[in-house]
Amino acid sequence: MGSLAELAAAALVMLGFPALMLAALVPSVYAFAAVAAVTYLADHYLHRKGSYLINRLSKVRAGLSIRFLIRQLLLILLLARLSHADDLIFYGAVACFIAFYGLQAPHGALVTLIRNRRRMPVATRNVDLKSRIRIPDAPPRRLLHRSAEKMLHLDLFAVVGIVVSAIVDSAVAGFVGIGLTVGLGCLYVLVLVPYVRGRKIPPKADVVLAAVDEWLGGYKPETVLYFSGSKDSAYQVNMWLETMEQLETRPLIILRERAILNNLAPTTVPVICVPGGVHLMNLDLSTVRVALYAANVGKNIHLLRVPTMKHVFIGHGDSDKLASVNPYSKVYDEVWTAGRAGRDRYAIADVGVRDDDIVEVGRPQLAPIQSRQGVPEGPRDGAADGHCPTVLYAPTWEGWDGNPGNTSIVLAGENIVQKLITADPPVRVLYKPHPFTGTVSKDAGAAHQRITALVEKAAAERATDPRFTADKAAQAKAKSDLDRIEARIAELTGKGGVSGDEAEASRDGVVDVQKHTEIARLRTEWNDVHWRSFPSYEHRVVTGAEPRLYDCFNVSDAMVSDISSVVSDFIASGKPYAVTDSAELGVEEFKRQNTAVRAATILSNSAAELGGLLDAVRDPSADPLAEDRGELKRYLLGPDEPKSIDQFNTAVADLALKAQARNVGQESRPAAGNADPAELTNAVPGQRGASAGETDGVTAG
């Protein structure tokens, strides 16, 4: 339903129109003017916020155009009730609003035509199209952004002028307003006309596709990351971007939805977004030897049908969820898992994936997570110099089904935090809740607020505790450095602005590698300085995008969490961790159902077992689960050496050799049935020989 402010604005819009009718019937010019102003402002606020409630109004036949038309009709009613029905201003108002409403059709048609003609058959990033084809600048953003709202609001001149005329009993102001509304409406339409033809629109689809093919022929991609999904699933491809940048072969990312491209994180890897299945199958991908798939979706078939490359399912996470052993995985040449656990899951599930088609490659995304040895050591016992161990509490959200085992925050959260902030010797608490916490369950939202209050109150009390002292000068310098870094990042990310549209973004979307590298370095520096900008003993509530979860891992000595990918990722650090059995399955059953907790301290909702975790943090030599964590880490994520990215590159190289061997074998094999070799070549998808109508039974997507 949006925020309370949005709900209030929607209520003002809906209640404003009955009030307008009442003001027109009374009649009261001043009341009409005041209520009209409220409806205009509330409507504008909802559109500026992009409120979900705007769509809901359209569903109940109270859309944008209807709301403006009703307000105009009520103004005509006001004039009639004021005995102006025989005056020239009355007829002028009627003619104005009819003409103005008539202008909406050509205006809407032109806007739609411009957007359609500037829509590229293939959108790109980091692909040099600028030197190959002419792509004109997008129309000024002010012309197309929220264009319908802007056009309709031109009626303000007429409405204000007519209301003023009704007050002062003079038609001059009304006719001035009418002239401005109609004149500006016509001008808006005329300004759009040049952008629907000639050199203002990009080349046709065949020209763009030929340019992309020309670039592919020069770049010769070898490894493709292929992805299709909704805009909410963009994280599934974003998690692989850094890995693709580190490949030892020439990488390419192929996306199937424009929404994914718009939500793609910055990368130096070339990206091609091909919404049409026919267009994809006509791209020249003959140099690609390995295709990587991050999700099991129907559109994968458009690339899976290409026999000249080997196809691999890499997924978007490694867990005990059923999605990790989807029977769809049988279609791939290989399935890559992080460690032995992934291989065993397929064996237990018995879904038809052969063991010799599974390759263990580790998880390259976990490389930033530091082990305990990788974290600067300070005194671990809460000594008077202010140092103390850090424990991260990172509960997951409540989920959609109301299962009490989803999150610890409702039943155990306050108990966990209370025991941590009162621990003796003391520890520091970092509380980082899932961003969706409280979106479904009011109880979870309320628990989050109480936990936040607990942490903040404990932080305030610790600030006055004489046992803890801070280096004020060091903190002041760190804060100064933060300001400098943030200003530089803003400067680098702000240059160039937002591209006008898809065509312009494809033309200019070649990343500046030097700038990209500097931003990455600055973000790393920001994280280091951020943790030095406040005392190392200070309890903190961590929300927002930064610091990131892995950054919190690296400054923590232990973690308390719930069953989620957070636990699986934290295992890479080798540090002690605890998981809450909120559903009260019992320790043995909880471990049986969840591989990732086999080396964890299992907490009940009372958190009475938390002392065992804190003992392991304070005295690593007496940590009873250290060896178990090491074994579990190797089982889930594979060995530390060679590094995961090296394992990944080796797997890519090995599979590329298999693809090449297959292709050489096919070339040396005599043509079956004396078929014309040209026909065989054209029959292979991914070559430029197929016509636009030949999809081999695959529907364009």
N, C-alpha and C positions, 0 to 999 in steps of 0.2 A: 504493500500500500504506500510505500515511500515514507518520507519523514513526516513529522507532525505539521511542519510548515507547509509541505506540499498538500497534505490532506486538508489543511485549513484553506489554502488557496483554491483547491478544487471545490470546496464547500461554498466559498464566496462566489465562484463562477456560477455554480448551479443555482444558488439562492438569489444571485444578482438579477437573473432574468425575470423571475416573477416580480421582484421589487421594481425592475424597470417598467414592466407592464402596469403595475399599480401607479407608479409615478406618472406614466403617460395618461392613464385614465383619470387621474384626480382633477386636472393635470397640474403638475408641479415641475417647472423647468429646472429649478435648482436641485431638487431631489433627483431628477432624471440625470442631470449632469454629474452629480456626486456618485450615484450608483454606477453609471456608465464608466466613470474613471476607475472605480474599484474593479469592475469586470475586465477592463483593458489591462490593468496592472497585474491582476491575479493570473490572467491568461498568459501574459508575457513571462511572468515568473515561472510558471509551469513549463513553458517551452524552453526557457533558458536553462532550467534544471534538467531538461530531457526526461521529465517525470513519466513514470509508468502510467499515472492516472490520466494523462492525455490520451493514451491509446484506449483506455477504458471508456472515456467520454465518447470516442468515435464509435465504439461498439454499441452504445445505447443511442445512436443516431443524434449525437450532440457534438459532431465533429467541428473542426475549425471553421470551415466555410459556413456551416449552418449557424454557428454562434454569431458570426459577424452579420449574416443576412438577417437574423432575428433582431439583432440590435438596431439595424438600419430600418427594418419594418416598424419597430416600436417608435423610432424617431418620427417616421411618417405619421403614425397614430397620434403622437404628441402634437404634431402640427395641426392635425385635424381637430383634436380636442381643444386647441387654442384658437379655433375659428380661422385658421389660415388655409382651409381647404380650397378657397376660391382665389388665393393669392398666387402670384407668379413663383414665389419661393417654394411653394408646395409642389408645383409641377416640375420645377427645376430639381428638387430633391429626388422625386420619383424617377425622372429621366437620368439623373446622375447615378443613382444606385443600380438601375437597370443596365446602363452602359458599363458601369464599373464591374458589375457581376459578369457581364458578357466578356470583359477583358480577361477574366480568370482562365477561360478556355485556351486562347492562344498563348497566354503566359505559361500555363501548365504544360501545354504541348511542346513549347520551345524548350523549357527546362528539361523535360523528359528526353527530347530529341538530342539535346546537347550532351546529356549524360550518357545516353546510349551510344552516340557516335564517338564519344571519347573513351568508351570502354574498350580496353584492349583484349584481343582474343587470348593473349598471353601477357601477364604482368610479370615484371622482373625486378630483382635487386642485384647489384654487383655484376650486371651484364651490360656490356658496352653496346647499347643500341643507338646512342647519339651519333656515332660516326657512320652508321649504316643507313638509318632512315631519319626523315624529318618528323619530329614530334613537336607541334606548336605548344606554346604556353597555354595553361589552363585559363579559362575565363577568371576574372577577379573573383576572389572568394565571396566578396560582399554581394555578388549577383546571384549566386547559386545556393549559398548556405542559408538554410531555413527560408528559402525563397517564397514559399506560399504564405508564410506568416508575414514576411516583409511586404508582399504585394497587398495583402488584405489590410494591413495597418495603414496603408495610404488613405483609407477612408476617414482617418482621423481629421484630416483637413476639412472635409465636407461636414462631418459630424460636429466638430467644434464651431465651424462657421455658422451652421444652421442653428445650433443652440444659442450662439451669441445673437443672431438675428431675432430669435424668439424673445430674448431678454430685452434687447434695446429697441425692438419693433422697427428694425431697418433691414432690408434684404441685402445690403451691400456685402456685409461679412459673409453671409450664406453663399452668395454667388462667387465670391473670391475663393472660399473653401471648396466649392463644387468645381471650379476651374482648376484648382491645384490638384484635387484628387483625380479627375479625369485626365488632365494633362500629364501628371507624373505617371499614372498607370499606362498611358499610351507610350510615354518615353521609355518606361521599364521594358515594355514589350519590344520596342524598336531597337533598344540597345542589345537585346539578346539575339536578334536576327543574324548578325554577321557570324556568330559562333556555330551556326549549324551547317555551314558549307565552306567550300574552298580551302584555303590554307589554314583555316582555324581548326580543322579537325585532323586527327592522325590518319595515316594511310590505312587502306583496307586490310582485312584479315590476312589475305594471302601474302601481301607485302611484308607485314609484321612477322608472320611465320617464317618467311624466307630469310628475313634478317636474323631471327633467332637461330635458325638452322645454320646460317653462315657463321654465327658466333660459336655454336656448338662444334662446327667443323674445325674451327681454329683452336678452341679450348680443349677439345677431346676429353670430356669427363670420363673418369674410370669407376668412381664409386658414387652411387646415388642414395640419398636418404629420401624416401618417399613417404608422404603423409597426407591423410585425408581425415576430416573430422569437423566438429562444430567449433565455434570460436572459443567456447569454454575449455576445449581440449588443447589449446595452443601450447600449454605447458609441457605436453607430452613430446612435442618436437623441440621446444626451447631447451629442454634438458640435454639434448644431443648436439647442440650447436658447437659448444667448445670442443667436444670430441671430434666432430667433423673438421674443425679448424686444425686439429692436430694429426689428421690422417697423412700418411706418406704417399697417398695417391691423390689424383686431382678430384676433389669432391664437388658434388652438385646436390642441391636440395630441390625436390619437386613437390609442390603443394597443389592441392586440387580445389581449395576454396579460398576466395578472396578474403573472407573473414579471418582465416588463419594468417594470411600474409600481413594483414593489418595489425595483427597481434604478435607478430614474430619479433623476438628480441634482436637487437643489433648483432650483426655477424659479418665476417669478411668472406664467407662462403657464397658463391653465386647461387641465386634462388630463382626458380622459374615457377610461376603459378599458372597452371593450365586447367581451367574449369571444365573445358569440353573434352570428353573422352576421345572423340575423333581427332581433335587437334593433338592430344597427347600421343596417340598411336601413329600420327604422321610425323612426329619429331624424329630427327636423326639421332638416335641413341646407340648407334652401332659400336661406339668405342667403350660403352659402359660394360663392365664385367661383373660388378657386384651391386645388387640393390638391397638396401636395408629398409625394413618396415618396422615402424614404432607402434603400430596399432593394427588390430584385425578388423578391417572394414571392407564393405562390398566393393568399393572402388579400387581396391588393390588389384582386382582382376585385370584392369586395363594395362598394368605393367607386368603382372605375373605371366601374361600370355607371351611375353618376349622370351624366346629360348636362348638368345645369344648371351644372356647374363644369368648369374646364379642369384637366387633370392633367399634372403635371410630374415627371420623374425628376431628382432632385438628387444621389442617391448618398450615399456616406459616405466619400469619398476620391477623389483624382484620381491615377491611376497608369497604367503600361503593362500592368497585369494584364488578362487576358481578361475578367474580370468588369466592367471599365470599358466594354466594347463588347458587352454582352449583347444578343442579338437580341430579348429580351423588351421592350427599350426601345421597340420599334415601337408598343406599345399606348398610349403617352403622347402628349398633344398637343404637348409640347415636351420636350426634353432640355437641361438646363442644365449647362454645363461651366465649369471655371475659366478656361481660356484657349483659344487657337487649337489647342493640342496635343490637347485633347479632341475638337474638331471633326475634326481630321485623323485621329484614331484611328478614328472611325466611318467616314470616307471610305475608309480603307485596309481596314478589316474588311469593308465592304460587306455589312452585316447588315440593310439595309432602312430605316435611319434617314435621313430626308431632311435635306440640309444646311440648308434653310430652316426646319427645326424645331429647330435647335440654337441656343441662346442662350448667350453667354459672360458670366458674372456674377462671375468671380473667386472667391476663397475667403474669405468673411467670417471664418472661424475663425482665420485667420492674422494678424488685426489686432494681437494682442498682441506679435507678433514684431518686434523693433526692427532697423532697419538699423544699419550701422556708425556712421552719423552720429547715430543715436539713442542711442548708448552713450557715457557720459562718457569722455573721452579722458585717458589718462595716458601717461607715457613708455612707448614700445613696445620698448625695447631692453634691458630687464633692468638698469636703472640701480641704483645703490647705495641709492636710497631705497626699494627693495623692489618697485616696480612692474615687471610683466613681462606680456607677452601671455598670454592664456588659450586653450588648445586643448582642445576637448571631444572625447573619444573615446566614441562612442555606438554600439557594435556591436549588430546585431539578434541574435535567438536562432537556434539551429541548425535549427529547423524539424523536420518529421516525416519527411522523405524521405532524410535523410543526404547531401544534395547539398552538396559542399564550397563551392559558390558562395553558400550561404545566409548564412554569417557569416564574418567575418574572425577571430573570437576564437580559434579552434583553431590555425590555421596562421600567422596574422600578428599576433595580438593582442599577444603579448609583445614582438615586434620593434618594433611601433608605439610601445608605451608606453616601452620601453627607449630608443628614439631621442628621444622627447619629454622624458623626465626627464633625459637627459644632454645636451640641446641647449645650444649655446653660440653666442650669448647665450641665457640661460635662458628658459624658458616655464613657465607653470603648467599642470598637467594636471587636468582634470575627467574622471573615468571614470564613466559612467552606463550600466551594462549593461541589456539588456532584462530585465524581471522574470521571463521564462520561461527564461532562460539556465540550461542544465544540467538541465532537466527531462526531456529526451529523451536527450541524449548525455553520458556520463560524462566524455568528453574535454573537452567544452565546460565542464562544471562544474569540472573540474580546472584548465583554463586560466584560468577566471574567478578561482579562488582564488589562482593564481600572480600574475595581474595585480594583484589587490587587494593582495597582499603587496608587490609591487614599488612600487605607488603609496604605500602606507603607510610603507614603509621610506624612500622618497625624501622624503616629507613630514617624517619624523623627522630626517633628515640636514639638510634645508633649515632646520629650526627652529634648528639650532646654527650655521648658516652666517652669518658676520659681514656678508656682503654684503646680507643681508635683515634689515630691522628692522621691528618692528610697533608700532603705537600702542596700548599696553596699556589706556590710559584709555578710548579710543574703543571698543575691543572690550568692555570691561567694561560700558560704558553700553549698547552694542548688546545684550549678553546680558540685561541688566536689562530693556530694552525688549521683548526676545523673550518673557521670562517674563510681562510685563504683557499683551502681545498674546495670547499663548496662553491665559492665564487668562480674558481677556474672551471669546475665541472659544468656549472651553469653557462659559462661563456662558451665552452666547447659544444655542449649539447644544444645550445640555443642558436648557434650560427646556421643560417640557411633556412630556418623556419620549417613549417609543415608544407610539404608539396601540395600543389593545388588539387590534383586528382591523381587517379591511377596512372594515366598516361604520362603525366609529368614526373611522377615518382619513378616510373620505369626508366624514363630518359635520364633523370638526374640521380637515381638511387645507387650510385657506385660509392661505396664507403671509402672514406679517407682512412687508410690503414694506420697512418701515423697518429691521427686523431683518436681512432678507435683504441690503439695501444695505450695512448696517454690517458684516456678515460679509465681504462681497466687498471692502470697503475695507480691513478688517483683514487679510485674506489678502494683498492687494497690499502693505500696509505690512510684513507679516511677511516677505515675500520680500525686500524691500529691506533690512530690518534683518538678516535671516539672513546675507546676503553680507558685511555689515559686522561680523559677530560673530567673524570669524576673519581672519587676514592675507590680503591680496589676492594674495599669492604662494604660498599654501599649496596643495599638491596635495590633491585630495579624491576620495574614492569616494562617489558620490551614488546612494543607493538609496531605495526607498520612494516614496510618493505625492508627497512634497514635499521639496525644491523640484521643481516640474514641469519637464518637458522644455523647454518654451518659455522658462522662467526661466533654464535653463542656456544656451539659445541666446543670450539677451540679455546674459549676462555673458561670453560667449566671443567671441574674435576669429576663430576658425576651428573647423572640425569635421572629424573623421575618422569615417566610418561605412560602412555596407554598403547594398546595394540594398534600400530599404524606403521607407515613407512619411516616415521621419525625414529622408531626403535631400531629398525633394520639399518638405517644409515648411521646411527650413533655407534653401533657395534663396530664400525670401521675404525673408531678411535681406540678401541680396546679398553676404554675406561669403565669403571663400575656403573651399573645402571639398575634401576628398579622399575617394575611394571605393576600396575594395580589390577588386581582381579576383582573389578567392581561388580561383576555378575556372580561372584562367590561360587565359582566352579570347583574350587579346591586346588591346591598347588599342583598335584600330579596331573589332574585332568586339564588344568590350564596349560601346563607345559606340553602335554600330549597334543593339544589342539593347536598350539602356537610355537613353531620352531624357534622364533626369535627370542623367546623368554627362557630358553633352557639354561642360560647362564646369568639370569637376572635374579635380583632379590625380589621375591613376590610379596606384594603388599596386600593386606586386607583393607577394607574401607576405613578401619580405625587408624591405619598407618603405623600400627604398633611395631612392625618389623623394620622400620626405617633406621633404627639404631645400627643394624648390621651393615647397611650401606655406608653410613657415616664412619663407622669403624674402619671399613676398607679404604675410605678416602684419606683418613688421617694417618693410617699406617699401611701403606701399600704392601709391605712385607708380610702382613698378616691378613691379606686379602684371600679368602677361601675360594673365590670364584674366578681368580685370575687365569688359571690354566683352562678352566671351562670356557671362558670368554675367548681365549686364543683359539681353541679348537672350533668353537662356534663361528668365529669370524672366518676362519679358513673354509669351513663347510658352506657358509652362506655366500661369501664373497671371493673365495679363492685365495691363493697365496699372495703375500706381499711382493714377492719377486718371481718373475719379472713384473714390472709395473703393469697395471691394468691397461694403460694406453698402448704399451708395447705388445701385450697379449692381443689386444684388439687389432692393432696394425698387422700382426702376424697372421691372425685369422683372415683378415681381408686379403692379404697377399696370397695365402694358400688357396682361398676360394677363387680368386681371380685366375690363378694358374689352372684350376680345374675347369673354369669356364673357357679359358683359352684352348685347353686341350680338347674340350668338347667341340669347339668351333672349328679347329683345325681338322679334327676327325670328320666333321660333316662336310668340309670343303673337299677332302680327299675321297669321299665316298662317291661312287658313280651315281649319277642322277637316276632316281627310280623311275622305271617305266619310260625311259628316254624322254623325260619331260624337258621342256625348254628351260635352261638354267635361268634365263631372265624372269620366267614365270615363277620359279622357285624363290628368287630373290625378292620379287614383289610380294610373295606370299608371307614373308617374314615380317611381322608387326615391328614397328619402330623404324621402318625404312620409308623413304619419301615416295614409294611407289603406290601406296593405297589411295584410292580416290575418296572424296569426302563422304560418299554414301556407303562405302564398304567398311563395315564395322565388325564383320564376322560374328554377327549375333550379339555383340556387346552394345548395350545402350549407352549413348553418350551421356556423361554426367555433368 
